[in-house]
């Protein structure tokens, strides 16, 4: 198995720490240096990275051989503390049964009723901005998408609690279950990351359990939570409170964090590409927010954003049976990592792969495993149609009224935990779209490592 040598002093553990600290950079370098298959270290059989459409297909579609990694990576003590698990953590028959329960609420025909709610909440968020005054874009998008998720999925508006619940989600994502500080020191002692993670899990579970309790005694709108409450198996048994909390946790985290990151990236990229911004402004000018859901220009903008900056840049699986990938034997128990970040930068499929070019999607028609922002196979994102609807309406609502310009001198970089998002805060200023826009200064930060914003010759990740 090709791969880099172990760390000079820390051995394989040093490589594992480097990957955990910056999965995007480590993965890109492996692909550049070692090609389509690489171990975390040379000769490794415990963690292997595979790149390209064929490897994506082999790993992501075989759900019986390659299991989702989260339940294997999370320490047993934390699994016992949580009140339940959701779709991202499930495998096999349990996953298929849970997905069957949730799917009807995410079918495209069920999306129409959400458009008006999304547009209203987006308008309220935009109304809170003061033109000419800086605000944190990442915090604003997270607050908005959290409210949208709670209102559309659970039938509750948490306007007053959005910041506090959002902080719990961010803390949970930052204190990754499988972080070295938690994996190697899982002791409930004062000041430890493990204790902080336990506290966050309990508080978030309690907040979601209160939503379930309120629903049991209140009205019953036709939303996702109601369908979960009414679900019965062949024996007439419904989901327990712990099962409900597990599903809500997954849907809440995945349903708002991925959208908020993509919206933030899209607005930043548009701010640096005036011709692409002008095309969007002209397209949304005469549309209502709800009509923006049908905009081909917004669709191409979001597709290109998801190509360059997918919220889940890497996807990990555990091989539960031996396999062969790229001519290399993969033993049972090996963690296999695929990379959307690398796949989406294949120059054979995407000419000028590091440039932000939404117009490419007027003719581009990549295969299912060549472009997979929402994943593929049995664990493909169940909320893809909802996310597309939400993001186009939110972008349209914002850009019908304002253009957002980053504050000069504020670096824009990535933060990679379970997901990749802009490293906050990202201060921006809202300018009325009808007025003269200020000349923007080029942004600094490691966004320039991932995207060729200005056509310069600086070094970029893996290419």
Phi and psi in degrees as a GROMACS rama.xvg file:
@    title "Ramachandran Plot"
@    xaxis  label "Phi"
@    yaxis  label "Psi"
@TYPE xy
-66.8829  163.547  UNK-2
159.211  170.6  UNK-3
-74.787  161.358  UNK-4
-71.0521  159.292  UNK-5
-61.4887  155.651  UNK-6
-54.2735  143.234  UNK-7
-58.3798  -40.0458  UNK-8
-109.475  -34.1262  UNK-9
-99.4937  -2.9499  UNK-10
65.4505  -149.751  UNK-11
-58.9747  -34.1948  UNK-12
-61.5823  -33.0496  UNK-13
-65.2461  -39.0526  UNK-14
-64.8976  -41.665  UNK-15
-62.498  -38.5944  UNK-16
-66.7205  -40.621  UNK-17
-62.8349  -39.5719  UNK-18
-67.3722  -43.5224  UNK-19
-64.561  -34.0058  UNK-20
-70.7176  -34.3611  UNK-21
-153.175  80.4298  UNK-22
-59.1131  -34.5677  UNK-23
-66.4012  -48.713  UNK-24
-65.5507  -44.1961  UNK-25
-63.1782  -43.8757  UNK-26
-65.3775  -44.19  UNK-27
-61.0101  -39.2032  UNK-28
-68.4864  -39.6207  UNK-29
-58.7707  -46.3683  UNK-30
-62.265  -43.4684  UNK-31
-65.0397  -40.9522  UNK-32
-87.2394  -29.2353  UNK-33
-126.692  -3.90863  UNK-34
87.5131  -152.445  UNK-35
-72.6208  -18.0662  UNK-36
-137.499  132.698  UNK-37
-152.485  145.517  UNK-38
-86.1905  163.189  UNK-39
-55.5199  -39.216  UNK-40
-132.898  165.788  UNK-41
-58.3344  130.665  UNK-42
78.8385  9.29774  UNK-43
-73.2728  137.646  UNK-44
-118.011  8.65468  UNK-45
-102.217  -30.0084  UNK-46
-146.672  119.143  UNK-47
-126.439  142.37  UNK-48
-112.944  128.274  UNK-49
-125.353  139.945  UNK-50
-127.189  145.358  UNK-51
108.556  162.826  UNK-52
-60.9418  -42.4364  UNK-53
-66.0024  -38.1919  UNK-54
-70.7541  -36.5551  UNK-55
-57.1359  -47.0965  UNK-56
-61.5471  -46.4533  UNK-57
-62.2938  -40.178  UNK-58
-84.2039  -45.4001  UNK-59
-79.2596  -23.5304  UNK-60
-91.0154  -17.5726  UNK-61
-94.8681  77.3824  UNK-62
-69.2911  -17.1231  UNK-63
-81.8886  -27.7357  UNK-64
-95.6538  -34.467  UNK-65
-117.363  109.326  UNK-66
-92.5773  150.288  UNK-67
-58.9167  144.139  UNK-68
-86.4009  -19.1303  UNK-69
-59.7045  -44.9789  UNK-70
-69.0821  -20.7062  UNK-71
-83.7267  -31.5946  UNK-72
-85.1079  -23.0245  UNK-73
-79.5804  127.351  UNK-74
-56.2441  144.658  UNK-75
-57.8774  -35.5239  UNK-76
-62.7695  -37.0802  UNK-77
-72.6983  -38.2585  UNK-78
-58.216  -35.1983  UNK-79
-73.3103  -26.5843  UNK-80
-76.8772  -37.8373  UNK-81
-64.5728  150.668  UNK-82
-81.9946  -18.4784  UNK-83
-178.246  171.681  UNK-84
-123.259  161.866  UNK-85
-119.056  -168.311  UNK-86
-58.2606  -38.8567  UNK-87
-65.4385  -20.0305  UNK-88
-99.7957  -3.71768  UNK-89
-99.8575  155.926  UNK-90
-138.841  162.944  UNK-91
62.9722  -147.612  UNK-92
-58.1028  -36.7574  UNK-93
-63.6959  -41.2038  UNK-94
-66.2201  -43.702  UNK-95
-63.1236  -40.8531  UNK-96
-66.5439  -42.9834  UNK-97
-66.9659  -39.845  UNK-98
-65.7288  -38.0625  UNK-99
-60.3707  -36.4292  UNK-100
-68.7476  -39.3621  UNK-101
-86.4562  -29.5298  UNK-102
-51.364  -45.0086  UNK-103
-55.3768  -31.2261  UNK-104
-74.1885  -8.94689  UNK-105
-117.216  7.85353  UNK-106
-68.4988  147.058  UNK-107
-52.9085  -35.7365  UNK-108
-68.4311  -17.5316  UNK-109
-88.1461  -6.04998  UNK-110
-79.3944  -26.9875  UNK-111
-56.0658  -37.0153  UNK-112
-69.581  -14.1258  UNK-113
-88.1221  -18.696  UNK-114
-59.0985  -45.4356  UNK-115
-64.1057  -40.4786  UNK-116
-63.9471  -45.5127  UNK-117
-60.5377  -45.2596  UNK-118
-63.2008  -40.4298  UNK-119
-66.1582  -45.9251  UNK-120
-67.0596  -35.9828  UNK-121
-65.0459  -40.6735  UNK-122
-63.6355  -39.1102  UNK-123
-63.433  -39.1036  UNK-124
-66.9031  -43.9793  UNK-125
-63.674  -36.835  UNK-126
-61.9311  -24.5961  UNK-127
-78.1189  -11.0174  UNK-128
-83.7552  143.337  UNK-129
-103.318  113.572  UNK-130
-52.9914  133.879  UNK-131
87.3069  -7.30814  UNK-132
-110.9  131.235  UNK-133
-68.517  144.537  UNK-134
-145.286  164.842  UNK-135
-85.0739  111.324  UNK-136
-62.2373  -43.8591  UNK-137
-64.3584  -41.3127  UNK-138
-65.3279  -39.1986  UNK-139
-64.946  -45.7402  UNK-140
-68.1692  -36.0917  UNK-141
-67.1481  -42.1095  UNK-142
-61.8583  -43.6204  UNK-143
-66.38  -50.5312  UNK-144
-68.4798  -27.3655  UNK-145
-67.1541  -43.776  UNK-146
-62.3085  -42.0715  UNK-147
-62.5263  -45.6972  UNK-148
-61.2121  -45.8718  UNK-149
-66.5156  -39.8445  UNK-150
-70.6495  -43.9249  UNK-151
-79.5179  -34.5176  UNK-152
-86.9635  -41.0148  UNK-153
-113.681  -6.00888  UNK-154
74.6064  18.9853  UNK-155
-129.008  145.684  UNK-156
-105.709  117.861  UNK-157
-103.812  41.5045  UNK-158
-51.4539  -44.4141  UNK-159
-73.2715  -24.7758  UNK-160
-106.914  2.54751  UNK-161
-58.6593  -44.1141  UNK-162
-65.8317  -41.5281  UNK-163
-69.7879  -44.0625  UNK-164
-65.673  -40.8018  UNK-165
-59.8072  -40.0299  UNK-166
-63.8014  -37.6067  UNK-167
-62.1707  -43.6645  UNK-168
-61.9812  -45.0201  UNK-169
-63.4622  -40.0573  UNK-170
-65.1854  -38.3447  UNK-171
-66.6652  -40.7979  UNK-172
-67.211  -36.9947  UNK-173
-70.0457  -38.7836  UNK-174
-90.3703  69.5584  UNK-175
-57.6283  136.544  UNK-176
-51.2057  -36.7957  UNK-177
-103.333  15.7214  UNK-178
-61.4034  149.157  UNK-179
-57.6347  -39.4896  UNK-180
-64.6863  -22.1843  UNK-181
-97.7806  -41.8193  UNK-182
-61.7865  -42.8733  UNK-183
-95.4299  -5.11264  UNK-184
-142.936  64.54  UNK-185
-84.9417  65.4113  UNK-186
-122.464  133.252  UNK-187
-82.0964  75.4426  UNK-188
-121.862  151.876  UNK-189
-55.0463  134.313  UNK-190
84.7762  -4.32496  UNK-191
-86.5907  149.072  UNK-192
-57.3096  -33.156  UNK-193
-61.0859  -45.9486  UNK-194
-64.8818  -40.0292  UNK-195
-62.9358  -39.7282  UNK-196
-65.5484  -42.8153  UNK-197
-58.6886  -42.8766  UNK-198
-63.8518  -41.9198  UNK-199
-64.4829  -44.1504  UNK-200
-59.1854  -46.1843  UNK-201
-65.0817  -42.066  UNK-202
-68.009  -40.8424  UNK-203
-67.647  -42.4988  UNK-204
-58.7802  -42.7846  UNK-205
-64.4636  -40.2574  UNK-206
-63.2602  -41.5827  UNK-207
-73.2971  -35.0759  UNK-208
-62.7571  -34.8877  UNK-209
-66.5931  -33.0268  UNK-210
-64.93  -42.8031  UNK-211
-62.9369  -44.8467  UNK-212
-61.335  -42.5331  UNK-213
-64.1523  -38.4933  UNK-214
-66.5117  -35.853  UNK-215
-63.3837  -25.2807  UNK-216
-110.692  4.25492  UNK-217
-117.983  -160.277  UNK-218
-70.6558  175.715  UNK-219
-132.188  74.675  UNK-220
-68.0745  155.76  UNK-221
-79.8792  75.9386  UNK-222
-123.994  -174.497  UNK-223
-61.7577  -46.3613  UNK-224
-60.3973  -40.6561  UNK-225
-63.3765  -39.5903  UNK-226
-66.1299  -34.8288  UNK-227
-68.3598  -40.2614  UNK-228
-64.9309  -34.0598  UNK-229
-87.372  -10.0174  UNK-230
-64.7129  139.211  UNK-231
-135.307  142.253  UNK-232
-84.7106  -172.769  UNK-233
-65.8619  -14.9354  UNK-234
-99.8777  6.92275  UNK-235
81.0805  10.6851  UNK-236
-91.0025  137.044  UNK-237
-93.3371  177.425  UNK-238
-73.4992  140.521  UNK-239
-73.2265  166.392  UNK-240
-59.1539  -39.4488  UNK-241
-65.3114  -39.8672  UNK-242
-63.7937  -41.426  UNK-243
-61.5857  -44.9381  UNK-244
-62.4683  -39.2689  UNK-245
-61.1095  -45.8404  UNK-246
-65.859  -41.8782  UNK-247
-64.2021  -37.7184  UNK-248
-61.0755  -48.2052  UNK-249
-61.9814  -47.3497  UNK-250
-66.1127  -35.2815  UNK-251
-68.5026  -48.1088  UNK-252
-65.7808  -51.8659  UNK-253
-69.545  -31.3649  UNK-254
-79.6832  -14.8901  UNK-255
-121.99  -32.2558  UNK-256
-69.9998  -40.7935  UNK-257
-65.7027  -42.7902  UNK-258
-67.1555  -42.1681  UNK-259
-64.1579  -39.4413  UNK-260
-64.2334  -46.1947  UNK-261
-64.238  -40.945  UNK-262
-61.9303  -43.0462  UNK-263
-62.8367  -47.1785  UNK-264
-60.7747  -43.3675  UNK-265
-61.273  -43.871  UNK-266
-67.0201  -36.1593  UNK-267
-66.5517  -46.9249  UNK-268
-62.1419  -41.9559  UNK-269
-62.6336  -35.5773  UNK-270
-64.0209  -21.6474  UNK-271
-101.554  1.01996  UNK-272
-133.247  90.8625  UNK-273
-64.7001  -39.7806  UNK-274
-66.248  -39.3414  UNK-275
-67.6071  -38.2066  UNK-276
-63.4578  -44.2572  UNK-277
-61.1196  -36.7162  UNK-278
-64.2765  -40.5742  UNK-279
-68.3825  -44.4899  UNK-280
-59.7471  -41.5676  UNK-281
-67.1426  -34.7855  UNK-282
-71.8632  -39.6397  UNK-283
-88.2836  -9.89101  UNK-284
-56.5501  -40.9089  UNK-285
-107.385  18.1266  UNK-286
-104.358  148.542  UNK-287
-76.0849  161.607  UNK-288
-54.2243  -41.7511  UNK-289
-65.376  -34.9902  UNK-290
-68.9211  -19.7515  UNK-291
-63.2099  -20.814  UNK-292
-61.1003  -22.9619  UNK-293
-99.3758  10.7857  UNK-294
-77.7816  121.07  UNK-295
-69.0434  -32.6563  UNK-296
-67.2469  -44.926  UNK-297
-64.9552  -38.4172  UNK-298
-59.8818  -45.3657  UNK-299
-66.0841  -37.7492  UNK-300
-62.0835  -44.518  UNK-301
-70.6044  -38.5731  UNK-302
-60.7086  -41.5426  UNK-303
-70.1559  -36.0262  UNK-304
-63.4596  -45.2628  UNK-305
-68.0387  -28.1589  UNK-306
-66.8346  -49.5363  UNK-307
-75.7011  -37.8669  UNK-308
-133.79  64.9877  UNK-309
-65.0582  136.448  UNK-310
-62.3141  -29.9588  UNK-311
-111.195  83.4725  UNK-312
-64.7416  -31.4309  UNK-313
-122.506  150.726  UNK-314
-129.352  126.238  UNK-315
-109.455  143.587  UNK-316
-132.97  157.38  UNK-317
-107.715  126.068  UNK-318
-75.6725  117.431  UNK-319
-95.4719  -2.71939  UNK-320
-146.94  155.133  UNK-321
-59.4173  150.387  UNK-322
-147.715  168.913  UNK-323
-125.409  124.788  UNK-324
-130.311  122.609  UNK-325
59.0095  31.3858  UNK-326
81.7072  2.78532  UNK-327
-109.501  137.096  UNK-328
-76.7278  130.098  UNK-329
-110.916  115.129  UNK-330
-77.4423  157.748  UNK-331
-59.5867  140.308  UNK-332
92.7622  -8.46841  UNK-333
-76.5218  136.942  UNK-334
-86.3471  124.336  UNK-335
-111.088  124.069  UNK-336
-109.933  126.177  UNK-337
-106.615  162.277  UNK-338
-134.425  111.139  UNK-339
-64.7212  -39.1075  UNK-340
-54.8265  -45.8725  UNK-341
-73.3241  -45.5911  UNK-342
-56.367  -41.6376  UNK-343
-74.0186  -3.52911  UNK-344
-112.359  23.5069  UNK-345
-74.2448  112.459  UNK-346
-65.681  -22.238  UNK-347
-68.6484  -28.8727  UNK-348
-98.5245  -34.7461  UNK-349
-126.964  91.8216  UNK-350
-55.8748  146.779  UNK-351
48.0249  61.4469  UNK-352
-65.4054  -20.3085  UNK-353
-93.4952  -1.45884  UNK-354
-94.0178  146.991  UNK-355
-84.9284  101.135  UNK-356
-133.252  80.3244  UNK-357
-56.5625  -28.9566  UNK-358
-64.5644  -17.2596  UNK-359
-59.877  -25.8137  UNK-360
-80.0671  -0.757993  UNK-361
-69.1108  -26.7801  UNK-362
-126.686  -19.4048  UNK-363
-63.5807  137.951  UNK-364
-143.669  66.5062  UNK-365
-68.9852  157.099  UNK-366
-71.5329  169.087  UNK-367
-60.0686  -29.2459  UNK-368
-104.653  3.69781  UNK-369
-95.9765  -24.7735  UNK-370
-140.766  111.212  UNK-371
-143.72  60.4919  UNK-372
-61.1525  -27.6738  UNK-373
-103.607  16.1135  UNK-374
83.4904  -169.806  UNK-375
-158.486  163.841  UNK-376
82.0247  -162.973  UNK-377
-63.0809  -20.6667  UNK-378
-103.549  18.5139  UNK-379
-56.3554  145.079  UNK-380
-57.4442  122.691  UNK-381
-74.351  -19.8939  UNK-382
-101.967  21.3774  UNK-383
-59.8675  -44.5168  UNK-384
-64.3934  -40.3289  UNK-385
-64.3409  -44.2444  UNK-386
-61.0166  -42.9261  UNK-387
-60.9356  -45.7354  UNK-388
-60.2199  -49.4101  UNK-389
-59.5632  -49.12  UNK-390
-68.3952  -37.1895  UNK-391
-67.868  -39.985  UNK-392
-67.1466  -42.6835  UNK-393
-64.5473  -47.6984  UNK-394
-59.1972  -43.9425  UNK-395
-62.6706  -41.518  UNK-396
-61.4935  -42.5643  UNK-397
-67.7633  -49.894  UNK-398
-80.0219  -11.2979  UNK-399
-72.2718  -17.8267  UNK-400
-120.692  -35.1818  UNK-401
-138.07  156.676  UNK-402
-115.599  132.322  UNK-403
-100.215  131.54  UNK-404
-124.955  124.166  UNK-405
-60.0889  144.164  UNK-406
-66.5859  128.504  UNK-407
-55.5452  140.124  UNK-408
85.7313  -0.22373  UNK-409
-95.161  110.969  UNK-410
-67.2423  146.579  UNK-411
-119.543  114.825  UNK-412
-131.444  173.446  UNK-413
-96.1159  153.297  UNK-414
-130.623  120.901  UNK-415
-119.676  113.537  UNK-416
-120.521  -118.283  UNK-417
-66.1993  -28.4531  UNK-418
-132.538  165.407  UNK-419
-107.02  129.396  UNK-420
-143.867  164.319  UNK-421
-61.8815  137.986  UNK-422
-77.2142  112.515  UNK-423
-84.8674  167.048  UNK-424
-77.2313  154.551  UNK-425
-118.794  92.9006  UNK-426
-73.2158  130.026  UNK-427
-133.963  163.16  UNK-428
-121.593  133.069  UNK-429
-88.1196  124.237  UNK-430
-114.703  135.262  UNK-431
-56.0009  133.271  UNK-432
-68.7038  -17.3072  UNK-433
-84.1237  -14.5472  UNK-434
-94.4584  179.373  UNK-435
-73.4162  128.619  UNK-436
-85.3052  142.405  UNK-437
-69.4703  153.288  UNK-438
-69.1342  126.484  UNK-439
-85.6993  147.279  UNK-440
-91.8546  144.114  UNK-441
-56.2855  140.098  UNK-442
-84.8273  149.414  UNK-443
-105.477  179.589  UNK-444
105.94  172.658  UNK-445
-79.15  4.10744  UNK-446
-55.6086  -33.7737  UNK-447
-67.5402  -18.2039  UNK-448
-75.4497  -25.2337  UNK-449
-100.398  -28.3614  UNK-450
-131.352  134.669  UNK-451
-83.439  87.6169  UNK-452
-73.7505  -33.687  UNK-453
-125.393  10.5724  UNK-454
67.4234  26.2833  UNK-455
-90.7773  -174.47  UNK-456
-110.171  20.8771  UNK-457
-70.365  160.55  UNK-458
-68.1721  143.1  UNK-459
-135.909  156.897  UNK-460
-55.6831  108.317  UNK-461
79.8797  -7.23054  UNK-462
